[in-house]
Amino acid sequence: MKFEVFVTLKKEVLDPQGKAVENALSNIGLSSIRNVRQGKYFTLEVHENDEEKALKVVKSSCEKLFANQTIENFKFNKI
């Protein structure tokens, strides 16, 4: 089974990289773009036959490695 994982900073956490991208967009004439937030994207292939087990594996990988839950949120989807 394949999954995609999205990890983003929580809204209350400052995002300097997103702000830098927003400024760069403005500098190239795309000033109508606002509130850019950056994040991480992963694709995973889980070798499980049971979808429930696969979901648990993906969630565990997010909690233990992909996301710092103090400052980041994560979500994932089966693809």
N, C-alpha and C positions, 0 to 999 in steps of 0.2 A: 504494500500500500504506500502511496505517495502522499506527502503532506507539505504544505507551505506554512512557514512560521514568520510572523511579523513581530518585531520587538521595537517599541517606541518609548521615548522618555515620557514620564507622567506629565500632564499639563502644567502642574505647578513647578516643574523643574526647568530652569533656564536651558536653552538649547543654542549655545554659541555657534555650533556648526550650521544649524538651520538658519540662524541670523546671517552668517557669512554668505550662505547660498542666496538668501533673499537679497542681500546687498549686491551681490554679483549679478543677479537677474536684473535688478534696477539699473546697474551700470551698463548693461547691454540693451537697455531700452524696454525691458519688460517690467515696468514699475507698477503695473496693476496687480502683480502677484504679491500676496501678503501672508504673513504668519506661516512661513515655511518651517516644518519640523522634519528632522532627519531620523532615520532608524536603521534597523538591520533586517535583512530578509534571508531566510534559509529555506532550502528544499531538502526534504528527508525521504528516504525510502526505508520503510520499516518492514522487516521480514517476519511478519506475524500473520496467521490465518484468521485470528479472532480480532475483529475491529475494535472491540472494547479494550483488549490488551494493547493494541497498537496505539490507541488514544492515550492510554496511561503512560506508555513509553514516551510519546511525544511530550505530554504534559510534564513528565518528570525531567526530560532533557531541558525543557524551558526553565523549570524551577531551579535546577541544579547547575546549569551551565550557560544557557543562552541569554537569560535576563537577570539583571541585578534588581530584584523585586523591590528594593528600597526606593529606587528612582525610575524603574522601567515597568511597563506593562507588556504583556504578550498576548497574542491570539494565534490560533492555527486553524487550518482547514484541510480537509482531505481533498486531494486533486486527482 
